[in-house]
Amino acid sequence: MKFVISLIVLASFISISGCSNNEATPVSEYVAPPAGLVPTYHIGVDDVISVNVWRNPDLNISVPVRPDGKVSVPLVGDVHAGGKTAEKVASSIKKELEKFIRDPQVTVIITNLRSHEFLTRLRVTGAVRRPVSINFRQGMTVLDAVLSAGGVNDFAAGNRTKLYRKENNKTVVISIYLDDILYEGSLESNILLKSGDIITVPERLF
């Protein structure tokens, strides 16, 4: 009898170990990186940039980046801006202007971040009253996002909510105990969100 029990315990342990890689990370074990920070911003299509050349106001422009990733600059012509930092674009323009102007001082400023809008949005899907895609704001929490979706509906299994987050080219899945947040005031899993996060609230199994 003891031998049979030992086999059952061993089989259970193997089964649990084999499934562990597919389970969500408990929020108590998850260490979040700084929320919403982008190490380096790269210019994208539809971003509006301002090019300023010191002491040459006729060369100053404010233009959106075209679908081909380029902008047209006086004297220089087309300059590739898409995928580059503002500093690199300024350096490229400066290099071309040196053919016409002695020691040009060029500054490029991104005045409208249109291309980054959908990359930084938050999504709330599943058993909520109004699935939404909303603009990310630093300091937003899980509760903020769910309330923006009108809260959960009558069929929601709130404590089985999952948060999907991209980190280092991998998707991290974090368990969110939404019922505890909404109905018990337990805020342990009401974590700070990052741009691009997706919150999914499943329905109850009947």
Secondary structure, 3 states (H helix, E strand, C coil): CHHHHHHHHHHHHHHHHHHHHHCCECHHHCCCCCCCCCCCCCCCCCCEEEEEECCCHHHCEEEECCCCCEEEECCCEEEECCCCCHHHHHHHHHHHHCCCCCCCCEEEEEEECCCCCCCCCEEEEECECCCEEECCCCCCEHHHHHHHCCCECCCECHHHEEEEEEECCEEEEEEECHHHHHHHCCCCCCCECCCCCEEEECECCC
